[in-house]
Amino acid sequence: MKLKTMLLALFLVSTASFAQKVKYSKEEIKKMEQYLFNEGFNTASQKKISTIILKDNNEYQGYAKSWVKQKGQILSITIEDAETGKPVKLEAKDIAEMYLYATETEKSAKATKFISNIRNYSTKKYKKSTTDDVIPFENQTVSLKNKKESKSFLMQVINPDFNESITVYHDPFAKETTGFSVMGSPQLGGGVIKSYYVKKGDKVMWLHKDDFEDNYDFLFGDNAEFMKKFPKNSVEWDYFSFLIYQYTEMSNG
């Protein structure tokens, strides 16, 4: 009887230790709240030359003119060929990679949105909202919101500098957390994107903040060092880009 009691006590202690939260300093939390992903864009400049590389390695260069989308994701794109001036329609299923440039109109809108939220000043980089850099897209076969029939789409990679282990794609239909403003002043709080498309290994899924905890082990559980430093009961969805970056560094460093 005493042995059973002792074993039960040890089990409870070990369980409590396992469930204990890691406490972070204010400086660490501020660092974790940094938004490290690139800005997501939903339009393409018709004045700059886009580059499209097909799965058969053929390459097209031209000016983006129109596209067909589903839930914001690109099913096909039509360009004006830079050499011939003729329109060329290309299906997402035939494309491996695509490189576009954002429109000045959308960049201006992103800049205005950045300035309108005080939180952005400490978490985001203004330059990412007004970038002149090329915007990368990849072909992925995805079930939109994990509900629709899987199709090939061209999806914007928003972590191209740290996607060795996990690739994160822009969700054009993503909503954001709400903040508040007083008498038309800049918004306080809010502005956290609620969903992305995420690829790890061969699996591509739509990840919403409400499902973050359920998928935490899938995303990060194969790195024991990471899980010890950032257990899922100690971190928040707001830290998602930081966690992807840290996991990549700790897995490939």
C-alpha positions, -999 to +999 in steps of 0.1 A: +000+000+000+029+023+009+046+015-024+015+024-044+012+057-025+048+065-031+045+057-068+014+079-071+032+108-053+062+105-077+038+104-107+020+136-095+053+154-089+067+144-123+034+154-140+035+188-122+071+194-132+063+185-168+034+209-169+052+237-152+054+268-174+086+284-185+087+320-174+102+346-198+115+380-190+099+412-205+129+415-228+125+379-240+087+384-246+094+416-265+118+397-287+093+368-292+066+393-303+087+404-332+069+397-365+096+381-387+075+370-417+075+391-449+043+411-456+017+392-476+007+409-509-024+402-530-017+422-562+011+423-587+028+451-606+021+454-643+051+477-647+078+453-635+088+420-652+076+389-634+094+356-638+076+323-640+095+289-640+075+259-651+079+224-637+096+214-670+122+241-664+109+264-692+109+300-681+086+329-690+092+366-683+065+392-687+041+417-672+013+403-649-020+412-664-047+390-647-052+359-627-078+334-615-080+329-578-099+307-553-100+321-517-072+344-527-049+317-539-037+317-575-050+290-598-037+306-631-020+338-642-019+356-675+012+376-684+022+398-714+054+382-727+083+406-724+097+397-758+066+391-780+040+413-762+016+384-766-006+372-737+004+339-722-019+321-697-002+297-673-019+272-650-007+269-614-004+231-618+023+236-644+043+262-625+071+254-600+080+289-589+069+325-596+084+359-588+063+390-588+065+426-575+039+444-554+020+473-567+027+508-555-010+511-545-009+481-523+024+491-507+009+525-499-021+508-483+002+486-463+023+516-451-009+534-440-020+503-421+014+500-405+013+536-392-023+533-379-013+507-353+011+517-325+018+480-318+035+477-352+063+501-342+077+475-317+068+443-335+071+448-373+095+464-398+081+492-419+103+483-449+085+449-452+053+468-460+069+489-487+094+465-501+108+468-536+121+432-534+108+404-555+080+383-540+084+345-542+056+321-548+057+283-549+034+256-563+017+236-536-013+212-536-035+224-508-070+218-493-082+254-487-090+258-450-085+220-448-121+216-461-120+219-499-108+195-525-070+197-529-058+217-559-025+232-571-021+268-562+007+294-564+012+305-528+034+334-515+063+322-492+065+347-463+096+331-446+120+327-475+150+334-453+142+307-428+121+280-444+146+251-443+123+231-420+089+247-422+075+269-450+048+294-442+025+308-469+004+339-469-033+334-464-050+362-483-083+357-465-067+357-430-084+378-404-066+398-377-071+402-340-089+435-331-075+464-311-090+497-301-085+534-307-097+565-289-111+595-308-095+584-341-060+580-326-037+552-338-050+517-329-037+501-297-032+463-298-047+439-323-033+434-358-021+398-352-028+376-382-049+346-373-041+321-400-014+309-424-008+279-447+021+258-433+042+231-449+063+206-430+076+176-447+050+165-472+021+179-453+006+213-462-023+226-440-042+257-431-033+267-396-056+289-375-046+303-341-074+283-325-057+251-337-021+261-328-018+241-296-033+210-312-006+212-339+023+223-318+038+188-314+036+182-351+054+215-359+081+214-332+079+181-313+109+165-331+133+189-315+136+182-278+159+212-271+133+235-287+104+219-268+122+223-235+129+260-242+095+268-257+069+243-243+035+248-258+019+258-224+044+287-222+040+304-256+013+322-275+002+324-311+015+360-312+050+345-312+044+322-342+070+338-366+096+339-339+090+302-330+093+292-366+126+311-368+140+297-336+130+261-345+147+265-379+179+279-362+179+251-336+172+224-361+197+235-388+223+255-369 
